[in-house]
Amino acid sequence: MAKRFLQQTRQLRNLPYICRHLNSSPPSFSSALNLTDRSDSTILKPILTPSLDDIAITTTNTITESATSPPCSNILNFEDGKELFSSVSTKRLMRSSLTLHMAAFEPMVDVGIWVMNSRLMVVPLMRNFILETVKHTFYHHFCAGPDLEEVGRTILKLRGSGLKGMLDYGLEHATDNESCDQNLKDFIQTIQSTKSLPTDSVSFAVVKITAICPPSLLKRVSDQLRWEHKDSSFNLPWKRKSLPLFTELSPLYHTPNKPQPLTIQEEKDLQLAHDRLQKICEKCVETDVPLLVDAEDTIVQPAIDYMTYSAAITYYKDDDPIVFGTIQAYLRDAKERLIQTTNAAEKMGVPMGFKLVRGAYMSSEGRLAAAYGAKSPIHDSIAQTHACFNGCASFMLDQIANGSGAVVLATHNIESGRLAAAKAIELGIKESHKLQFAQLYGMSEALSFALRNAGFHVSKYLPFGQVGLIMPYLLRRAEENRGLLSTSSLDRELMRKELVRRFKSVIV
C-alpha cells in the first residue's frame, strides 16, 4: 500500500519556428507533403542548443562504454530523418527550417535583442508592439501557451508523439507576501489541472522558490546558512530539519561578514514561505505529480536548497521522491553536493530526486563573484562542466540501479545523451520510471525523438503564461544560447535532408 509521508542579457540567438507531426508518405501531392495542419498534430520544436550543451565532450572516469553494452554511437539514431520527423508536417518543417536559418544570421538577432533591452520597452505603445512581435516569434517557439487551456492542448499533442510535459508556470521573483500568496494560488491551479489530463502525460510540476518567497528574504536566509557553515556556533533558531547544503568547494563569498539574525517579521515571513511550499507539496501528493524545484543564482541557492530538502524529507511516496531538487553542473561544487546530499538522505531512509542541468546564470555569476573579488563559482572550462555533468549523471544512474533515488537528465548535448543512454541500458534501467530525460520546449527535438525511439522516458519543459510574464525566461534562453545557432547546424541539416527526401518522394 502506498505510504505517504505528509510532512536571466545579452543576445537572443533563437528566433522561433514551429514543427508539427506529419505522415511521411501519403498518396497525393498535397497529402504527401502534409501541408494541412490537423487539429490532432503535435506541436514540436527545433534543436537549439544551450551554450554549455553545444560542444562535444570527452570524459574520463565518468560514463564510459562497456564492452558488454551497445556502442554509444548506435544507441541514438540521428540518421533516419523520416523516423525522427515522422510526426511533423511538411508545412511546419519548412517554416522551422527557414526560421532556423534566419536565427543563425547574427546581425538580425542582434537588432532584435537590442530592441528588447532598450528604453523603447518603457514606452507603452512601443512596449505593446514589441511584446506582440515577441509573442509571434520567440514566445511561440519556446513557450507552451498563455494559459492552462492552451497548455493542455500542447500536452496532449506531445503525448501523441510519445513525450511528456513538465508544467512550468513562469512565476518568479515575488516582491511581498501578497504576490507570493497569489502565485501560490496559481501554482495550485496548475497542479490541479493535471487531473483533467491523461495520467501519463505530465511528468512534473515545476516551481521557483522565488515565486513563493521574496528573493530579499532568500538572500537573508542564505547569508545565515552560509555563516552557520563557517561557524557552527552561529544559532539559527528557525532552522528546520534538512539535508547538507555546502561542501568545501561551495561559494561563501556572498556573506563576507557575520549577518544579523533574522528579525521576528522575517521569521514569520519564512514560515509563510514554508507553508506555501507545503501546500504545493500536498497538492502534488494528492494528484500524484512530482514537484521539481528549479535552481537559481548562488546568492539565493542555499535557501532554495534548504527549503527544497526540508520538503523532500517530509513528502515522498514509498521509494519514490515527490520533491526534486536541481543541481547545476557548471558549479564547481556540484558533484560533491550531489553525493553528500544523496548519502545523507539515504541514511535517513528518504528517497531523493534531482534534475541535472548545466546551468543558466553563467554571466551573472561571474559578474557577482568579480564584484566580491572572488573566483567565479563556475568551472573554468566547458570541458570541465561536461565532465561534471556526466559524472553526476553516472552517479545517479548507479543510485537508481541500486534501488535508490531518481534523476531527470536535462541536457541538449547529444554526447551526454548517448553516454547516459548507454550506461542506463548496461545497468538495465532504461525503462525505469526513476530515469527521465528532458529538453526545453523548442529545443533539441532530434535528441528528444531519438531518446524516445530508443525507449526512454522523455519530457519537454513547458514554460507558459502571458508573454510579459515569460520575458525573464526568454532572456535567460538568450544568455544560454549566445552565438551558437550560427555554429550548430545539426537541426538545420537534418530538417533540410528530410525536406529534400519528401519532395523527391512526391516528384518521383
N, C-alpha and C positions, 0 to 999 in steps of 0.2 A: 504494500500500500504506500502510495506517495506520502512522504513525510515532509511537511513544510515547516520551516522554522521562521516564524514571523518576528521577527526582531526588526593672421591679417593681409609700400605697394609700388610695385614698380610697373610692370607692363603685362598686359594680358596677351598671352600667345594663343589663346584658344577661342577663335571665332567659331560659332556653333554650326553644327549640322546635325540632321536627324536621319536615322535609318529605320526602316521597318522590315518586318518579316516578309519573305517572299516565297513563291513557289518557283523552283529553278527552271523548269522547262515545260510550261503548259503548251497547248496546241496552237493557238493563233498568235499573230504578231503582237497585239496589244496585251493579250493574256500571257504570252511568252515573256514579255518584258515586265509584266505585272505592274503596269502604270497606274492602276487604280488602287487607292488607299482604302483598304477594307476596315470596317469597324473592329474586326477581331484581330487585326495585325498588331504586332508588338513594336512599340517604340524602342529603338535601340540607338546607341551612340558610338562614335568612332574612337579609335585608340588615341588618347592624348596622354603623354607620359610625364609624371611629375619629375622635377629636376633630379631628385635623388634616386629615381627609378629608371632612368633612361639609358644608363651606361651598363654594358655587360660587365659581369663581375667574375673575379677569380677568388675563390675562398679556400682557406686551409683549415683543416680540423673543424669544420662545421658540418654542412650537409654534403656528403660525397656519394658518388655512385658505388653501388655494391656489385660485386661480381655475380651475385645471385638475383639482382634486381634488373629491370629493363633499363637500357641506356637512357639517360635524361632526354637526349635529343629525340627519342622515339615515343615518348610518353604524350607530349602535346603536339598535335598535328596542325601546323600553320600552312601546309602546302595545298590543301584542298579548299579553295575559296568557295566552291559550290556548297560544301558541307558547312563551312564556317558561317556564311551569309545566307544560308538556305531559307531563312525566315524574314529576310529584308527585301522589300520591294525594290525593283529597279529604279523607280522614280526617286525613292528616298536614297538609294545608294548613289545615284547620280548627284543629288543635292549634297550629300555628305562628302563625296569626293571633291566636288567643286569648292565647297566652303573650306574644306581642309587645306586645299592648295592655296586658297586666299589667306587663310590663317597663317600659312608658312611665309607669307610676304610681310616681313617685319615692319617696314615703314607704315603700312596700313594699320597694323595693330598698334604701333607707337602712337599714332594720332588718336586712335580710339581711347587709349589709356590716358593720354594727356588730358583729353576732354573730361573723362570720368573723374579725374583728380583736380580739375581746375575750379576756379571761382564760379564758373558757369553753373555749378551744381547748387549754388546758394540763391540763384535767381529762379523763382518759382516756375515761370514759363519755360525756361531752358531746362530746368531740372525735370519737369514733366516730360519734355521732349526727349531728353537723354534717357530717362528711365524707360520710356516707351520703346526707344531704339534697343536698349539693352534687353528688354523683355522679349523682343523678337529675334535676338541673336544669342548672346551669351546665356541668358536666362533659360531659354528653351533648350539649350544644349546641355547645361549642367544640372538643371533642376526638374523636379518631377511634377510641378504644378503649383498653383496658388493656394489650393485648399484640399481638404481631405477627400472630397468627391473626385477631383481630378487625379489625386494620388492613388485612390482606389482603382481607377481605371488603368493607371500606369502599372500598378502592381499585378493586376490581372493579366495584362499584356506580357509583363516579364515572366509571369508564371507559365504562360503559354509557350515561352521559349526555354523553359527549364531553369529559370533563375528565380531567386527570391529577392525580397526588398528589405532594406533596413531603413525604418522610418525616422527621419531627422527633421523635425520642425525647427526652422532656422532661428531659434531664440537664443540670445546670448547677451551678456553684459547688461544685466538689470541694474537699476540705479538705487532702488529702495525696496522696502518690504511690499509696498503696494504693487509695483511692477512684478516682483517675484511671485506674489500670490496670483496675479493674472497669468503669468507664464505657467504656473503650476496647473491651473485650470486647463490651459491649452495642451499641456503635456498629457494630462489625464484623459482629455478628449481624444487625443491622438492614439493613445494606447487602447482606449475603449473601442475605437473604430475598427480595430483588428478583429473584433467579434463578428463583424459582418463580412469578413473576408475568409477565403479558404484557409484552413488551419495550417497548411504547409506553405503559405505564400509570403509570410512575414517572418524573417529570422530574428530581428532585433528591433527594439525601440531605442532611440538614441537621445541622450540628454547632455547638455553642457551645464556644469555646476554653476557657471557664471550667470545662468538664467534664473536660478533659484536662490542664489546667494550673491550679493553685490561684490564685484571684484575688489573693492576697497577693503571689505571685511576679510575676504580670502587672502589678501596680501598681509593683513594684520595677523591672521591665524598662521599663515606660512612663516612669518617672522618669529612667532612664538615657537613653532615646531622646530625651526632651524636652530634657534638659540638653545632649546632643550637638548638638541643633538650635540651642541657644543658643550653644554653644561648640564649634566644630568640632575643637578640640584635645583635647576630652574623649575618652579612649581607651576603646573597647568591644571588648576582645579576643575576646569570644564572638560578636560580631555576624556574621551570615551575609549573603550577598548577598540583597537585597530590592529594593523599589521605594520612591520618595519617600513620606513619611508626613505631612509638615506643609507648611503654607503660611503666609503672613504673618497670615492670619486664624485660624489654629489656636489653640485654648486651651492655654496653657502654665502657667497659674497653679497647677496641681496640684503643680508642682515649684518652689517659690519659692527653695529653697536647693540647692546642689550636693550631689547624693546620694553616699553611699558606694558604692564599686564592689561589684558582686555578689561574694558570698563563693564559695569553692570549691564548697560544697554547693549554693548557688543556681545556679551554672553547671551543675552536674551535673543538678539538677532541671530546668533549662531544656532541657538536652539530651534528657532523658527525654520532655519535652513535645513537642519536635520529632520525636522518634522515634515517639510515638503518632500525631501528625498524619500522619507519613509512612506509617505502616501503614494509616491510614484512606484516604489518597490512593491507595495501591497497590490497596486493595480496590475503590475506585471505578473505577480504571483497568481492573481485572480484570472488573468487572461492567458496565462502560460506563455508569455512572451518575454524572453530575457531582456535585460536592460544593459545597454552599452554606454559607458560614461566616456566622453571624449577627453583627450588631453589638451592642455593649453600651454601658455608661457610658463617657464620655470619660476617666474616671480610669484605665481599663484598655485603652481602644480602641487607643492606639498600639501596644501589644504584640500585640494581636489582629491588627491590620493587618500588622504586621511578620511575624508567623508565617504569615499568610494569603498575603501576597505572596511570601514566600520559597518556599512550596509551589507557588504558581501559576507561577513561572518554572521550576519543575522538572517539574511534571506537566501535560502538555497533549497533545492528540492532533491532529496536523496543524494546521489553523487553528481548532480548537475548544478553548476552555478547559475544563479539568477542575475547577479550583478557582475559585469565585466569591466575591468579597468583597461587603460590604454598605455602601452609602452612605446615611446618614440625612440627608434633605434639610432637616430643621429646624435643622441646624447651619450656622452662618454660613460655614464654610469648605468646605461640601460640594462645590459645583460646582468650585471651584478645585482641590481634592484629586482629584476625579474626572478632570478634564482632565490635571492634572500626572501622575498615576499612569498613565493610559492612554497618554499620549505617551511616557513613559519605557518602558513595556512594548513599545510599537511599535518604538522604537529598538533594543530587544533582540531583536526578532523574536518576541515572546511574545504570543499571543492572550490578552486579559484580559476576564473576565466580571464583571459587577456585578449585584447586586439593588438596586434603588432603592426606598426606603421614606421615609415622612415622619418617623418616629421614635417611640420608645416610652418614653423616660425623661425626659420634659419636666419634671415636678415635681422629681425627684431632682437633675437637672442644675441647676435654678435654686437649690435649697437649697444644693448644694455650692459653687456659684460665690459665693453670698452669704456662705458661711462663710469663704471666702478673700478677701472684699472685692472680688471681681472681677465683671465684667459677665457675664451668662449667655451661654454659647456658642450659644444658640438664637436664631433670628431674632426680632425684636421683634413681628412680627405674623404672623397666619395667612396673610395675602395674600403676604407675602414668602416664607413656606415653600412655598406653592403655586407661586409663580413659580420658586423654586429647583428644586422637583421637576420642573416642566415643562421648565425649561432643561436640567437634567441628562438628562431623557428625550430631548429633541430632539438633544442632543449624541450620545447613544449610538445613536439611530436613524440619524443621519448616519454614524456609525462603521460600523454594520452595512452600510449601503448602499454604503459604500466598501470593504467586504470585510474589516473588522477589528472584533474584539470581539463581545460578546454581552451581552444585558441581560434581566433579569427586572423588569418594571414592576409592582411590588407596590403596588397602590392600590385604595381603595374609593371614590374620588372619581369620580363619573360624568363630570364635565367633563374631568378628566385623561385618563380612558379614551377619551373621544371625540376629544380633540385628538391623542393619540398614535396612535389608530387611523387618523385622517385622514392624518397625516403618513406613517405606515407604508404606507398604500395609495398615496399620492402617490409615495413612493420605490420602490414595487414590492417591498416586503419583508414583506408581510402573512403569507405562508406560510413565511417563513424560520424554520428551527429555532433560529436565534440570537435570536429575539424571542419572549419569553413574557410573558403577563400572569398575575398571581397575586392571589388574595384569600385571607384567612384562612378556614379551615373554620368554618362557622356565621355567615359574614358576607357581605354583598353578593352574594347568589345571583343577583339580577336582572342585575347587571353581569356576573357570570361567564357567565351564559347568553347575554346579549346579545353579548358578545365572541365566545363560541363560535359563535353563529349567524352572526356576521359573518365567520367563517372564520379566527379567530386561535387560536393555541395558548394554552390557559388551564389553569392549575393551581390546586389548593387546598392550602394549607399545613396539614399534618395533624399536630398535636401529639398524642402518645399516651404511655401509661404509667399506672400506678396513680394514683388521684385525689390522694393525698397528694403524689406526685411532681410533679404538674402544677399544684399550688396557686400557685407563683410566676408561672407563665404566666397563670393565670386572674386573678390580682391585677393584672398589667400590663394585661390587657384592661379591667379596671375603671378603671384610671387613664386609659387611652386614650379610653374611651367616656363619661367623666363628663358626665352631664346631657344627652346627645344623643338618646337614644331618644324623649324627650318632644317633641323639636323636629323630628326627622327622621321623616317619615311615609310616605316613598315605598314601602317594602316593605309596610307595613300597607295602604296604599291599593291597591297592585297585587294583593295577596292578596284583599282584600275584593271587588274588582271581578271577579276570577276565580271566587271562590266564588259570587257572585251570578249570573254567567254560567252556571255549571254547574247550579245549582239551577233556573234558568229553563229550561235545556235539558231538564231532567227533567220539570218541571211542564207545560211546553208540549209 
